[in-house]
């Protein structure tokens, strides 16, 4: 695919919705839908790296997802842990940098170890930065940033007057990264579901009726082409 180089997005964020519906349509358990969704994710991230995308952020598990059944949560966590372990093993052959966005302190020790190992093994890779939002909640992220800033003020390291938008951004999980240019949500749902509320205020949105396991490289191409047709004004005329 030939894209316009001067209008190519640096950062794409994806709300991967529809794994459970994909499974239900086929009479399968939810965990098989998540497994198929993981295969799609691997394919899309690899393709994003191939076409030169700098950052891709995916919504893997929200702070609200703990409300699901214990069996589904356990299966999803095991799938994610295996996913991270596999990336660690392939770190030297795939130039992809993995980062986790979210509160990992409540996750199992084994999961925390897998996260630390994967981030460490891939930290020097220079291809696409693959952000996995895991136990992530956008409002919670902002609350944590406010607490960090309040602590700095309390300790005399800064004043209230020093607080700017940059101050907030520099205390989020995505510190040092550009905000998403494009947000894609699959399965036809038309909401952001507490995903990157600070970072996506000027992002372009694209909603696809496809369920996530059915999302393809061509769909990503078409999303980028649609993005390139748009005129981003950032509040201007």
JOKA-V826168 format. One record per residue. N is the residue number from 1. PHI is phi in whole degrees, 0 to 359 (none if undefined). Layout:
N,PHI  N,PHI
This chain:
1,none  2,259  3,259  4,290  5,295  6,285  7,235  8,272  9,295  10,275  11,222  12,242  13,247  14,229  15,265  16,276  17,253  18,116  19,300  20,290  21,293  22,300  23,292  24,298  25,299  26,255  27,70  28,251  29,292  30,303  31,297  32,285  33,294  34,295  35,295  36,292  37,297  38,295  39,296  40,297  41,300  42,301  43,295  44,290  45,294  46,298  47,290  48,301  49,294  50,296  51,272  52,93  53,293  54,276  55,220  56,224  57,240  58,237  59,268  60,268  61,202  62,269  63,295  64,276  65,291  66,295  67,285  68,289  69,298  70,301  71,295  72,292  73,297  74,298  75,295  76,293  77,295  78,296  79,298  80,295  81,295  82,298  83,298  84,294  85,298  86,293  87,297  88,299  89,292  90,262  91,301  92,277  93,254  94,243  95,277  96,244  97,262  98,256  99,228  100,254  101,251  102,143  103,271  104,272  105,294  106,268  107,280  108,297  109,300  110,297  111,294  112,298  113,294  114,296  115,297  116,299  117,295  118,294  119,296  120,294  121,294  122,254  123,297  124,263  125,292  126,247  127,277  128,298  129,273  130,257  131,270  132,250  133,281  134,233  135,50  136,251  137,221  138,297  139,295  140,297  141,299  142,291  143,302  144,298  145,296  146,297  147,296  148,297  149,294  150,299  151,294  152,294  153,292  154,302  155,272  156,76  157,277  158,201  159,246  160,302  161,294  162,282  163,287  164,228  165,300  166,297  167,300  168,298  169,303  170,286  171,243  172,263  173,299  174,267  175,312  176,85  177,252  178,289  179,294  180,301  181,280  182,222  183,244  184,248  185,234  186,266  187,81  188,85  189,285  190,241  191,208  192,262  193,54  194,65  195,255  196,51  197,298  198,286  199,281  200,255  201,298  202,241  203,286  204,276  205,243  206,223  207,251  208,249  209,283  210,292  211,284  212,307  213,300  214,266  215,288  216,237  217,300  218,297  219,295  220,293  221,305  222,295  223,295  224,293  225,297  226,296  227,302  228,290  229,277  230,273  231,252  232,279  233,257  234,52  235,91  236,273  237,280
